[in-house]
């Protein structure tokens, strides 16, 4: 029962994380790129204020629940859950050491004038965003595999 609830929490939090990153990559970034730079910078700055707490919370719950699931399971599910946990930790590290420093620069640009090479720096932010989106999606897909494997095993027991 405890493992089942933990798997549910891991699926929910990691799915929300992957969904938020996926939505951002598929919708927000192209929108950012289609508006004037001053509008992008203002919106990006405001969005980061809101995302700071929610996304860090989602990353923490995702990583901790997947790693706790790894501790409580055995065999292949343990390896899969640990991999999902480490991928979520990778999303956090990419965010913390890739996106967040650039977010700080963007905040300064919004108050002043962006530097001449701002397009290159924004592309670097987008690269970090794409990589963290992929790691979060991979973590979610792996946890789905864990859940489906459990369901298959449970179904085989009842046949």
Residue frames relative to the residue before (quaternion, step in Angstrom):
aa qw qx qy qz dx dy dz
X 1.0000 0.0000 0.0000 0.0000 0.00 0.00 0.00
X 0.6591 0.5092 -0.3028 0.4633 3.61 0.92 -0.94
X 0.6593 0.5051 -0.3007 0.4687 3.58 0.96 -0.87
X 0.6381 0.5358 -0.3181 0.4522 3.56 1.02 -0.80
X 0.6653 0.4856 -0.2988 0.4820 3.60 0.95 -0.85
X 0.6418 0.5202 -0.3163 0.4664 3.56 1.02 -0.80
X 0.6313 0.5129 -0.3273 0.4810 3.58 1.01 -0.78
X 0.6361 0.5255 -0.3252 0.4620 3.59 0.98 -0.79
X 0.6595 0.4982 -0.3014 0.4754 3.58 0.95 -0.88
X 0.6507 0.5123 -0.3131 0.4649 3.57 0.96 -0.86
X 0.6566 0.5013 -0.3101 0.4705 3.58 0.95 -0.85
X 0.6709 0.5072 -0.3035 0.4477 3.57 0.85 -0.94
X 0.7260 0.4412 -0.2635 0.4570 3.58 0.69 -1.05
X 0.6791 0.4722 -0.2996 0.4755 3.59 0.94 -0.80
X 0.6191 0.5304 -0.3389 0.4695 3.59 1.10 -0.63
X 0.6441 0.5026 -0.3166 0.4819 3.57 1.02 -0.80
X 0.6438 0.5220 -0.3157 0.4619 3.57 0.98 -0.84
X 0.6835 0.4728 -0.2845 0.4778 3.58 0.81 -1.00
X 0.6495 0.5227 -0.3163 0.4526 3.58 1.00 -0.79
X 0.6599 0.5000 -0.3105 0.4670 3.57 0.94 -0.85
X 0.6687 0.4734 -0.3039 0.4862 3.59 0.91 -0.87
X 0.6517 0.5249 -0.3146 0.4481 3.58 0.96 -0.84
X 0.6396 0.5136 -0.3155 0.4770 3.57 0.98 -0.86
X 0.6537 0.5192 -0.3118 0.4538 3.55 0.94 -0.88
X 0.6882 0.4809 -0.2852 0.4624 3.57 0.88 -0.94
X 0.7314 0.4421 -0.2412 0.4598 3.59 0.94 -0.88
X 0.8171 0.2744 -0.1103 0.4949 3.59 1.03 -0.74
X 0.7197 0.4517 -0.2759 0.4493 3.59 0.76 -0.97
X 0.6750 0.5032 -0.3176 0.4362 3.59 0.79 -0.95
X 0.6691 0.4682 -0.3332 0.4713 3.66 0.82 -0.77
X 0.6241 0.5203 -0.3399 0.4736 3.59 1.10 -0.66
X 0.6075 0.5482 -0.3402 0.4634 3.58 0.99 -0.85
X 0.7181 0.4742 -0.2520 0.4426 3.56 0.91 -0.96
X 0.7039 0.4709 -0.2743 0.4556 3.60 1.19 -0.31
X 0.6580 0.4716 -0.3196 0.4925 3.61 1.25 -0.04
X 0.6501 -0.4949 0.3780 0.4354 3.60 -1.21 0.29
X 0.6407 -0.5833 0.3472 0.3588 3.56 -1.08 0.80
X 0.6548 0.5089 -0.3467 0.4381 3.64 0.88 -0.74
X 0.6312 0.5123 -0.3305 0.4795 3.59 1.07 -0.69
X 0.6350 0.5302 -0.3269 0.4570 3.57 0.97 -0.86
X 0.6823 0.5006 -0.2982 0.4415 3.57 0.82 -0.97
X 0.6490 0.5087 -0.3172 0.4684 3.59 0.96 -0.84
X 0.6856 0.4788 -0.2871 0.4672 3.57 0.86 -0.97
X 0.6383 0.5336 -0.3213 0.4525 3.57 0.93 -0.91
X 0.6551 0.5173 -0.3099 0.4551 3.59 0.91 -0.90
X 0.6770 0.4806 -0.2907 0.4756 3.59 0.89 -0.90
X 0.6416 0.5296 -0.3216 0.4521 3.57 0.98 -0.84
X 0.6587 0.5156 -0.3170 0.4470 3.59 0.94 -0.83
X 0.5832 0.5620 -0.3787 0.4479 3.61 1.11 -0.57
X 0.6982 0.4579 -0.2624 0.4837 3.57 0.95 -0.89
X 0.6947 0.5046 -0.2753 0.4324 3.57 0.92 -0.91
X 0.5215 0.6814 -0.4099 0.3094 3.57 1.07 -0.65
X 0.7477 0.3878 -0.2165 0.4936 3.57 0.78 -0.99
X 0.7130 0.4799 -0.2848 0.4246 3.58 0.72 -1.02
X 0.7042 0.4572 -0.2877 0.4608 3.59 0.84 -0.87
X 0.6331 0.5082 -0.3422 0.4732 3.60 1.01 -0.69
X 0.6292 0.5297 -0.3265 0.4658 3.57 1.05 -0.75
X 0.6609 0.5001 -0.3060 0.4685 3.58 0.92 -0.91
X 0.6527 0.5057 -0.3209 0.4639 3.59 0.96 -0.82
X 0.6590 0.5101 -0.3144 0.4546 3.60 0.93 -0.85
X 0.6783 0.4750 -0.2991 0.4742 3.61 0.83 -0.94
X 0.6387 0.5338 -0.3257 0.4484 3.59 0.98 -0.82
X 0.6974 0.4705 -0.2771 0.4642 3.56 0.80 -1.01
X 0.6971 0.4808 -0.2858 0.4486 3.58 0.80 -0.99
X 0.6796 0.4785 -0.3113 0.4607 3.61 0.89 -0.81
X 0.6545 0.4961 -0.3259 0.4683 3.62 0.96 -0.75
X 0.6781 0.4768 -0.2975 0.4737 3.59 0.94 -0.83
X 0.6223 0.5145 -0.3392 0.4827 3.61 1.07 -0.66
X 0.6158 0.5359 -0.3338 0.4713 3.57 1.07 -0.76
X 0.6305 0.5317 -0.3283 0.4605 3.58 1.02 -0.78
X 0.6455 0.5195 -0.3192 0.4599 3.58 1.01 -0.79
X 0.7486 0.4328 -0.2166 0.4532 3.59 0.96 -0.86
X 0.6963 0.4255 -0.2815 0.5049 3.61 1.21 -0.11
X 0.3150 -0.7294 0.5758 0.1931 3.53 -1.35 0.11
X 0.8036 0.3374 -0.2125 0.4418 3.53 -1.33 0.22
X 0.8452 -0.1489 0.1346 0.4953 3.51 -1.16 -0.77
X 0.6327 0.5215 -0.3636 0.4423 3.68 0.87 -0.70
X 0.6127 0.5440 -0.3490 0.4548 3.60 1.06 -0.70
X 0.6697 0.4958 -0.2937 0.4684 3.57 0.88 -0.95
X 0.6670 0.5017 -0.2995 0.4622 3.58 0.94 -0.88
X 0.6707 0.4893 -0.3036 0.4676 3.60 0.88 -0.91
X 0.6394 0.5128 -0.3270 0.4704 3.60 0.99 -0.79
X 0.6363 0.5218 -0.3251 0.4660 3.58 0.98 -0.82
X 0.6456 0.5080 -0.3156 0.4750 3.59 0.95 -0.86
X 0.6473 0.5195 -0.3165 0.4592 3.58 0.97 -0.82
X 0.6831 0.4754 -0.2912 0.4718 3.57 0.90 -0.88
X 0.6176 0.5279 -0.3483 0.4676 3.60 1.08 -0.63
X 0.6438 0.4984 -0.3210 0.4838 3.58 1.05 -0.71
X 0.6141 0.5165 -0.3416 0.4893 3.58 1.05 -0.72
X 0.6205 0.5312 -0.3387 0.4668 3.60 1.03 -0.75
X 0.6163 0.5342 -0.3434 0.4657 3.61 1.01 -0.77
X 0.6492 0.5127 -0.3108 0.4680 3.56 0.98 -0.86
X 0.6863 0.4915 -0.2922 0.4495 3.59 0.83 -0.98
X 0.6245 0.5233 -0.3312 0.4759 3.58 1.03 -0.78
X 0.6519 0.5109 -0.3061 0.4694 3.56 0.98 -0.89
X 0.7116 0.4917 -0.2638 0.4269 3.55 0.77 -1.10
X 0.8063 0.2897 -0.1371 0.4970 3.58 0.86 -0.95
X 0.6924 0.4274 -0.2780 0.5106 3.59 1.27 -0.11
X 0.7965 0.3342 -0.1677 0.4752 3.55 0.46 -1.23
X 0.6660 0.5440 -0.3260 0.3927 3.60 0.81 -0.97
X 0.6577 0.4845 -0.3503 0.4583 3.67 0.82 -0.73
X 0.6531 0.4891 -0.3189 0.4822 3.58 1.02 -0.73
X 0.5897 0.5550 -0.3680 0.4570 3.60 1.07 -0.64
X 0.6273 0.5329 -0.3282 0.4634 3.58 1.05 -0.76
X 0.6412 0.5043 -0.3201 0.4817 3.58 1.02 -0.77
X 0.6423 0.5300 -0.3211 0.4510 3.58 0.95 -0.90
X 0.6209 0.5411 -0.3377 0.4557 3.58 1.00 -0.79
X 0.6620 0.4904 -0.2994 0.4812 3.59 0.98 -0.83
X 0.6427 0.5290 -0.3265 0.4478 3.58 0.98 -0.82
X 0.6284 0.5518 -0.3381 0.4317 3.57 1.02 -0.81
X 0.6834 0.4637 -0.2770 0.4910 3.61 1.13 -0.62
X 0.7658 0.2620 -0.1381 0.5708 3.60 1.21 -0.49
X 0.6341 -0.4505 0.4135 0.4733 3.51 -0.92 -1.03
X 0.4700 -0.6728 0.4761 0.3157 3.61 -0.88 0.85
X 0.5457 -0.6180 0.4440 0.3510 3.60 -1.11 0.61
X 0.6879 -0.4923 0.3402 0.4107 3.56 -1.25 0.33
X 0.7421 0.3899 -0.2240 0.4971 3.60 1.05 -0.71
X 0.2408 0.8143 -0.5030 0.1610 3.62 1.15 0.46
X 0.6154 0.5551 -0.3637 0.4252 3.64 0.99 -0.69
X 0.6407 0.5143 -0.3211 0.4711 3.60 1.00 -0.79
X 0.6675 0.4941 -0.3009 0.4689 3.59 0.92 -0.87
X 0.6490 0.5061 -0.3161 0.4720 3.60 1.00 -0.77
X 0.6200 0.5215 -0.3427 0.4756 3.61 1.07 -0.66
X 0.6242 0.5236 -0.3348 0.4733 3.58 1.08 -0.72
X 0.6147 0.5263 -0.3389 0.4799 3.61 1.02 -0.77
X 0.6656 0.5061 -0.2999 0.4592 3.59 0.94 -0.89
X 0.6158 0.5325 -0.3436 0.4682 3.60 1.06 -0.70
X 0.6481 0.4915 -0.3139 0.4897 3.59 0.91 -0.88
X 0.6415 0.5309 -0.3201 0.4518 3.58 0.97 -0.85
X 0.6563 0.5081 -0.3088 0.4645 3.59 0.95 -0.86
X 0.6676 0.4991 -0.3078 0.4588 3.59 0.94 -0.87
X 0.6835 0.4649 -0.3071 0.4716 3.61 0.86 -0.84
X 0.5882 0.5489 -0.3655 0.4680 3.58 1.13 -0.55
X 0.6671 0.4991 -0.2981 0.4659 3.59 0.92 -0.88
X 0.6655 0.4860 -0.3264 0.4630 3.61 0.91 -0.79
X 0.6509 0.5003 -0.3218 0.4718 3.61 1.00 -0.74
X 0.6547 0.5001 -0.3171 0.4697 3.61 0.96 -0.81
X 0.6383 0.5162 -0.3269 0.4683 3.59 1.00 -0.78
X 0.6342 0.5234 -0.3303 0.4633 3.60 0.97 -0.82
X 0.6597 0.5040 -0.3028 0.4681 3.57 0.93 -0.88
X 0.6541 0.5099 -0.3130 0.4628 3.60 0.91 -0.89
X 0.6439 0.5174 -0.3210 0.4634 3.60 0.99 -0.80
X 0.6681 0.4863 -0.3066 0.4724 3.60 0.94 -0.83
X 0.5853 0.5403 -0.3698 0.4783 3.59 1.11 -0.56
X 0.6347 0.5249 -0.3252 0.4646 3.58 0.99 -0.81
X 0.6272 0.5218 -0.3341 0.4719 3.59 1.01 -0.79
X 0.6752 0.4935 -0.2959 0.4616 3.59 0.88 -0.91
X 0.6689 0.4901 -0.3067 0.4674 3.59 0.93 -0.83
X 0.6224 0.5364 -0.3336 0.4621 3.58 1.04 -0.75
X 0.6456 0.5080 -0.3146 0.4756 3.58 0.99 -0.86
X 0.6558 0.5105 -0.3079 0.4632 3.57 0.97 -0.87
X 0.6446 0.5147 -0.3198 0.4663 3.59 0.98 -0.81
X 0.6632 0.5008 -0.3059 0.4645 3.58 0.94 -0.87
X 0.6551 0.5024 -0.3073 0.4732 3.57 0.99 -0.84
X 0.6521 0.5156 -0.3097 0.4614 3.57 1.02 -0.80
X 0.6411 0.5212 -0.3204 0.4634 3.57 1.04 -0.76
X 0.6290 0.5390 -0.3338 0.4498 3.59 1.09 -0.67
X 0.7210 0.4492 -0.2396 0.4700 3.59 1.08 -0.68
X 0.5612 0.6048 -0.3992 0.3999 3.61 1.23 -0.01
